[in-house]
Amino acid sequence: MLSRLLAKRQTRQRVVIAGLAALALLIGSGALFTEALDTTLQTAVYDRAITNSPAVVRNQITIVAIDDLTVKQYNVYPLPRRVYAEMLRALKPLNPFVVAFDVSFYDKSASPEDDAMLAAAIKDAGNVILAMQGVAETAIGDHRTKYASLQLPIPEFRSAAAALGAVDIKQDPDHVVRDSQLVIEGPNGERYFGLPLAAAAMRLKGDLASSRIENDRFILPTPAGDHVMPINRAGGMPVYYASAPATPTSVLKTPCSVDGEFCVVSLKDVAAGNVPKNLITGRTIFVGAHSISAVPDDYPVPNAGLKMYGVEIWANAAQSIFTNRYPVLKQGFFTTLLWMLALTAIGMFLVVRWHLRGLLLSLGAMLAYIFAGYVLFGLQTSGDVGNGPVEVPSIGYVIPSAFWWVIALGYVLVEERRAVARTQSTFGRFVTPSVARTILEKEEAGQLGLGGEERTVTVLFGDIRGFTTMSEGMTPATLLEHLNRYFDGMVEVVNRYEGTVNKYNGDNIMVIWNAPIEVKDHARKAVECALEMQKWIQSEREKGGPDVSFGFGINSGPVVAGFLGAKGRMEYTVIGDTANVASRLTSSDIARRDQVACSAETLAMLGSDMEKVDLGAIQVKGRAETVRCYQINRIGATANPKPAPAPEVAITKAAVAGYH
């Protein structure tokens, strides 16, 4: 039953296309479930979304840069700790909200006095967060990363600081930094929070000790209510990068003068008291390496693949928290699956309906989806303050639908090619290959229509001798079997000699040379073909076949060749006196049993290597002038096995015969 259904092309095509669509969804949902494209196609989509729609930089954060200018000022690197103490003392009267250090103070310095000076400055400031970090990851999961050991500030700094913040940079497999660690875990299970989170919590007056994780959300209690951030299984929060990396301090003549960039000032200017108060007061201050050639502390970020210093990454992470905007890598599972289903189905339908044009339309629909997804993301992220997580469209998981469209197109084209081949094969049973090619070529060129052209051709008619007598003793089925047997053999000979079988009419056959395709020496080929057919027919009789014989009449000359009939039903044929004369030459008085007769027009085109019998000028029906006729017994090496002798009585008028 199934095999019979699949034998029908349309049913088989529907089944295969449905199977391809189901397979596409199965593989797509598997990839989605296993997050197989998260670190490849989808991250590229994510990065483009961030680049196309950067967040607005608000005047909440200032970066104090340990830059080339500062190193040049003090002529030493790392900077002495007294320099940081001077900076903190200079900052205090300017009232920054938080001062977060992305600087490692994990070991005592060579100057105990400097250490004591810095510890006192940290304690006096009262709002300093110092850097710490984990060493050697041992486990990732449960919304945090666990480390084998920790690097902490020296005890006197640690006791003086308001808080500690982790500065571990976690890069994705392509080395791009897209997340900021919210939570890390020490070897004994102790929790530490990321530097941006610690700084933001201090500004928001959040209670980190009471923070909790629910599903994929980190919840920070604040006086204004719970502040909710998305968190991944490794403890990372997606960072909404507000802008491309800030301009180096050595390039700017005026600090913080480039719109759309974070404010970056040189540490030497802060320590000297040369920074305007409005760039410090009420702001969160991050201190770290920036615009410095001696420290390779920069990492690739999503913003057009540029590199950014670690301290500026923390600034972007803190602003994501302040503005409550977090870009989520992709849409939810079922939303993504729905888009995959919709676009796969639309593409499959268009491909099946319009083939290559359908594929182009499908790709257009895909581009429209991509464009709309980016536009929607841009609209959702516009404005100064966000509404929490914003999903990047799952374009990376939908794009593979195009692969299945191409597979479907390939299958449909194979089916169409097979259908065309079957059509041509079936078509070729009703018209000769040359006519079939002509029809198909004209149809493809849009030129298939009624009408014709003048051509010089050679026309052969063949007529069975004694057909009426032969048919009297046979059933119609047996008669048809014998006719098909002989016509089949004759057509094989015709094809060898480049002839075109134009039609069968009961016991008659009509063959044309030089139309619709050109045939060199068409008259000679027609006569050779006729003699070969007589040889084959006579050999079949001798093998025990029915007593069937043919007479062939051949004429050459001008005709109109083309398509005759109606627009809905036409056939290829030739019209003109040349065809009429060829038909009349099949009279039993002219083309006698087992013989080949031709006109003088054909004879003139044969050459001299032949044997002929002059039958004289004969009056044929439908023509006022007589037709000079000849019986051809041999041409070249092709001869009639049983040539008839010349007529005993001259033929002057032929009986009505041949094609009616």
N, C-alpha and C positions, 0 to 999 in steps of 0.2 A: 504493500500500500504506500509506504513512504517513498520507495524508489519510483513508483509511478507519479507521485506528486512532485518529486524532485526532478523528474524528467521534463516537466513544464518549466520553461525558462523563467517566466515571471514569478512562479511560486518558488523556484530554486533561488532566484535573486533575492526575494523577500526574506527567505530563511537565512541566507548567507549574510545579508546586510544586518538583519536582526542579531545574528550571532556575533558579528563584528562589533556592533554597538554594545552588546552585553559583555563581550570580552574587554572592550575598552573601559567600560565602567568597573568591571571586576578588578582589572589591573590598576586603574586609577584609584579606586577606593583602597586597594591594598597599599599603594604608594602613599596615599594620604594617611592611612592608619599607622604605617611604619615611619612616617615623616621622611620618606626617602628623598624628596626634592627640597627639603627645608634648607639644606646647606648648598644647594646648587641653583636651580632655576628660580626658586622662590626668594632666595636672598638677593639675587640680581633684581627681581621685581621690587623687593623691599628697598634696596639701595636707591633705585630710580625714583621711588615714591618720596623718599627723604630728600633727594636732590631736587626733585621738581617742586616740592612744597615744604621748604624749610620753615621752622617755627620762627616766631618773632623774638628777637633778643630784647629782653626787658632789662632795665637798669637796676637789677637786684644784686648783681655779682660783679666783683672786680678781681682780676688776677694780678697778683704781685709776682713779677717775673724775675727769676734768677737767670739773668740774660748775659749776653756778651758785654753789654755796657757795664753791668755790675762787676763781672769778673775783671774787666779792665780797670775799673775804679779801685778795687782792692788788690788787684794783681796776684790773686791766689784762688785756687779752687781745689777742694771744696772750701766754701766761705767759712771764716772763723765764726764760732757761735756767738761771739759778742756782736757780730753784724746783725744777726737775727734778733738779739736782745735790743739793739738800737732801733730796729724796725718796729718791734712791738711797742717800745716806749713812744715812738713817733706816731703810731696808729692810735694809741689809747685816747688821746684828747679828741680824735676825729670820730670817736664812737662807732666803730664798725660793729655789726651785730654778732658776727662769728668770724674767727680767724682759723682756717683749716690748713694745716701744713701737709703738703705732699713731699716732705723731706724726711729722710731717715735719720733718726737720732738713736740708733740701736747700740752704739758703743760710746764710751767716754772719749772725750777729745784729749789732745795733748796738753790742753790748758785747763786745769781744774777751775781756775778763776772764770774762764769763759763759760764753763758749764754752770757754775753757780750763778753767774750773771743772767744766763738765759733762763734757768729754772725760776729765778726771782721774777723775771719779766713775764714768764708764762703765768705764774701764780697771780701776779699783780693784774694782768689783763683779765683773767677770770673767764674768758670765752674762747680759749684756745683748744683746738682739737689736733692731736698729734697722730702721725701715721704709724700703722703697724701692718703686718702682713703675714700670711701663712706661707709655709715652705713645704714643698713636696706633697702634692695632692695624693690622698689615699682613697677617697671615695667621693662620688658625685651622686646626689639624689636627695629626696625628701626636702627639696627646695633649699639646699645649701651644699657647699663644697667643704669637705673635711680635709685638714692638713695634718701632716705628721708632726710638724713643729711650728712654732710661732716666733716671729721677730718683733720684739716690743721695745719701746723707748726705754732708756735707762731709768732706774727707779725714781731719781729725784725729779726727772721731767714728768714721768708717769703720774706721780703723786700731785704734781702742780697743775696738770692739765685738767680741763673740764671734761674731756672725753677722748676716746681713741677711735680711729676710723681706719678700716682696712683699705689698702691701696693696691690690692691684687688686680692686675689687668688680665682678663680672660678673653682670649682671641678665638674666634670661630675657626673652623678648619681652613678657611681661605685667608686666615690671619687678620681679618677685619674685626674691629671692636664694635659690637652692636649692643652689648649689655654692660651694665654696671652691677657689681656684686652688692646685694642688699645684706646678705647674711653669709658668714663663713663660720666654720667650727674648728676649734682647736683639738689637739689629741685627746683631751680629757672631756670633750663634749661641751666646753664653754663656748658661748656664742659671742661673736663680734660683728659689728655692723659696718657697712661700707662708709668710706669717708663722706661721699655726697649725702648719704642718708643721715649720718650723724650730724652733718652741718645743717641739713634741711630740718631735721627734728628739733634742733636747738632753736632755729628761727621760728618754727611753727609751734614751739613749746609742746612738742610731742613727747609722749612717755614711751621711750624705747623699751624700758623694762617690762612694760605691759603689752608690748606689741605681740601680735600673733599671726599665724598663717592659716588660712582657711582655703582649702582647695588650691587654686593657683593665684591666690590673692594675699598680699602682705598688708596687714591692717595696723595702722599707726594711730592710737588714740591721741586726739588733740583737744584743746578747749572748744574749738569750733566744730568738733565731731570727728568721726573716724576718717582718716585719710587713707584711701585704698590704692594700692599699687599692684600691677601684675607682676608675678614672680615665676620664673621657670624652675625646672627641677634641680638646676645647679645653683639656685639662689640668685640668679641674675634678673635685673629689671631692664626692659628695653629702653634705650636712651633716644629721646627725640633730639637729634642734633640741630641746633638752632641756625648754624651758619657754617660756612667754610672756615678753615683755620684762620685765626686772627693774624693781621699783618704784623711782622716782626717789629719790635720796639725800635730797632736801629734804623728802620725806614721812616717811621712816623716822626714828624717834627712836633706835632701836638698830640699828647697822649689821648687815646680813646676818641679819635676824630673820625673814624670810619663807621658809617651807619651800617647796622646789620651784623656787626662783629662784637664779641665780648670785649669789655674794657680791659686792656692790659697795660700795666704801668711797671716801670723798672724799679727793682728793689732799692737800687742806690738812691733814686729820687724819693722814695718813701722814707728811707732812713734819714735823708737830709731834710725832710720836711718840705719837699718841693712839689707835692701832689695836691691838687685842689681838693678842698674838703668835700665837695659834692660827689667826688668819685669814691669816697670812703664811707661817709656817714650813712648809717642804716643799712649798709650792704653786707653781704656775705663775702668774705675775702678768702681766696684760695692762693696759697703760696707754693710755688714750685718751679721747676725748670721750664723755661719758655724762651724762645728766640735765642737759644744758646747752641753754639756749634760744638762745644766740648762734650755734650751729654746726648747720647742717642736715645732720648726718652720720648720718641714719637711713634705713633702706630697708625695703620690705615683705618679710616673710618668710612661710613657709607657715603659721605658727601663727595660724590664724583671721584671716589677712589683716592682722595687726598690723605695725607698724614697729619696727625694732630698730636700735640704734646699731651702727656698724661694729665697734667693739671687742668688743661682745657676740656678734656673728656669729663673730668669730675665736675667742672662748671656746667657743662651741658646736662649731665645727669641731675645735678641739683636743680637746674631750671626746669627739667621735666617734672620734678616733684613739686616745685613751686607753682608751676602753671597747670598741674594736673593733666598732663598730656603724655601718653605713652603709645608709641606705634607697635601694634601687635603684628607678628610676622605674617600671619595669614588669617583668613576668615575661619569660622567654625567648621567642624567636620560636615555637618548636614548642609550648611549653606554652600560650601565648596562642592559637595557631591551634587547638589541641585544644579549648580552652574555647569558642572561637567556633563550632567545628563542633558540639560537643555541645549548646550552648544554641540554636543556630540550628535544628538537627534536632528537638530537643524542642519548641521553639516552633512550628515548622511542623506537626509531628504533631498537637499539641494544637489548633491553629487549624483544621486540616482536619477533625479529629475532632469538635470541639465549638464551632467558630465563635467567637462573641463570648465565651462562657464559656471556651473554650480560650485566647483571648487573655488573659483575666484570669488564668487559671492560669499561662500563660507569664510574665506580668509578675510573678506571685507567685514563680515559679521564679527569675526574674532577681533579685528582691529577696532571696531566700534566698541566692543566689550572692554578692551584694554583701555581705550581712550576714556570711556565713561567711568571705568574703575579709578583711574588716576584723578579725573576731575572730581569725582565724589570724595576721594580721599582728601584732595586739596580743600574742598568745601568744609569737610568735617574738621580740618585742622586749622582753619582760618580763625583769626581773632587772637587776643592776648592770652585768654585763659581757656583751657580745654575742659572736656567732660569725662576725663578718664581715658581708658584704653580706646584706641582707634585702630580698627583692623585694616591692614593692607590687603587689597583684593588678591584672591588666590590665583593670580594669573599664571604663576609657575606650574600649577597643577591642572589648569585648563588648557594651556598651550598644547600639551601632547595630543589633544583631540585632533589637531591638524594632521598628525601622523596617521591616525585611523581614517581620516578623510581620504588621504592619499592611497592607503591600502584599499579602501572601498572603491575609489576611482579606478585603480588598477584592475580590481576584480570586474567592475562594470564594463571596462573597456575590453577585457578578455572575453566576457560574455557577448558583448556587441560584435567583436571580431568573429567569434564563433558563429553568431547568428548571421552575420554578413556572409561568411564562408558557406553556411548552409543555404542561405538565400541564393547566392551565386551558383552553388552546385545545383540547387533545384531549378533555378532560372535557366541554367545551361541545358537542362533537359528539354526545355521548350523553345529556346533559341540557341543558335550556335555561339561558341565562345566569343567570336569577333563581334557579333551583334550585341551580346551581353555586355562586353567591354564598352562598346560605343554608347549604349544606353546609360550605363553607370557613369561614364565620363561626362556625358552631356548633362545628366541629372546633377552631378556634383558641380558642374560649371553653370547650372541654372539655364541651360540651353535646350533642354528636352521639350520639344513641342512639335506640332504638325508642320510639315514642309519638307522640302528636299533640295537637292543640288544636282546639276548636270554632271554625269560621269560617263566615261567610256568603259563598258564592261563586256564580259563574256557571260552569256546565259546558257545554262544546260537544262533541258527538260528530259525526264525519263518516263517512259510509259510502258506498263506491263502488257505483253502481248497475250491475248486470249484470256483476259481477266474474267470476263463474264462466264466463259465455259468452265474455267478452273473453279470459280466460286460456286457453281451449281452443285458440285459434289461434296462440298465441305460445310460444316457448321460455321456460324459466324466466329465463334471462338477460335476454331482451328485456322480459319482463313486469316484472322487477325494475327495469330501466332506466326504464320508463315510470312505475312507481310512484314512484321516487325523483325523477323530473323533476317530477311533480305535487306531491309532498310538499314538495320544496325551495321551489317557488313559494309554496305555501300557508303554510309556516313563515315566510317573509319577510313575508307579510301579517300573520300572527299577532304577530310581533315588533313591527311598527309599531303595533299596537293593544294592546300591553302584556300579551299573553296568555302563558301558560306551557304549552308542549307537554308533556303528562304522559307519553304513550306512543303508540306505533304498535302496532297489532295486526293484522298482515296488511293488509287493505284498509281498516282503520279508523284514525282519529286521534282523540285525546282532548286537549282544551285546557281549561285552568282560568284563571279570572280572580279576583283578590283572594286568591290563595294561591300561593306562600308570601309574596309581597309584596302590600301593599295597593294596590288600583287604584280610583281614584275613578270612579263611574258604570260599574261593571264590567259590568252587564247590557247597557247601551247599547253599550259598546265591543265586547262579544261579538257582538251582532247586526250592528253595522256591519262587523266583521271577517268574519262569515259571508257577508254580501252582497258584500263586496270579493273574497272568495275565489271566489264563484260567478262574478263578472265575469271574474276572471283565468282560471278553468278554461274558461269558454265561449270566451274569446278564444284560448286555446291550441288548442282544438278547431278553431276557424275557421282557425287558421294551418296546419292540416294535421296536428295531433296526433291520437293515437288517440281513438276515441270513448269517452272517459271522462267520467263525470258523477258528482256527489256529491249526497247529501241531508244536510242539517245539522239536528241537533236540539239545542235549547238549553233549559236549565232553571236556575233560581236558587233558592237556599235554603241551609239549614244542612248542614254536613258536619263530619266529623272529618278534619283535614288533618295529615299528619305522615309519619313514616318507618315503613314496614311491611316485615316480612320477618324475617330472623335477624340476629344481631350481626355475622356475617361477610358478610352479603349483604342489603342493604336498599335500598329505593327510596322516593322521595317520591310520595305519592298522596293521593287523597281518598276517603273511604268514607261512604256514607249513601244514603238514599232519593233525595236530590237528584241524585246521579250516576246512579243506576239509571234514574230517569225520563228524564233527558237521553239516555241510551242508547236507551231504548225509542222515543223520539221520532224516531229515524232510520229507523223502519219505513217501507217504501216506500208505505204507505197514508197516512202523515202527512207526513213530509218527502219529498215526491216528487222526481223527477229535476230537478236544478238549482234546488231550492227550499230555503228556510230556514224551519224550524218552531220555535216556542217554546211554553212553557207560560204559563198565566195569571200565575204568579208572576213570570216574566221580563217579560211584557207590562206588568205594573203598574209596572215600574221604568223604562220606556222614554220616557215622555212622550207628547205628543199629535201630534208632527210625524211621522206615519208612516202607511203604508197597510198594511192587514192583511186577511186572509181568515179568518173564524171557521170553524174546522174542527169545532167542536162538542166535546162531552164524550166522550172516547174511553176505552174499557177497554183497558188495556195489561197485558201479561203480568207477573205477580208483584206486582200491586197490586190490592187489593180496590176501592178508590175509583177513579172515572173521573178522567181528567186533561183539563182544558180546554185545547185546543190551538188555535194560530193560525199561519197562514202569513204571514210578513212579506215584503212586496214592496218596501217603501221605508222608510227612516228618515232624516230630514233630507235631505241631498243625495245620499245613497247609495241606489241602487236596483238591483233585480235586472233585468238586460236581458231576461230571458224569464220573467216571472211566469206561473205556471200559474193557470187559472181555478178557481173553486170546484168541488169535487167534485159530479158529477151526482147521486150517491147519498150520503146522509149517512153519515159514518164512525162506526160505533158501537164497533167492535172492531178493533184493529190487529193485523196479523200479527206473528209473532215476528221481530224485526229488531235490527239495530244491534250493539252491543258484547256479545260473548259471553265 
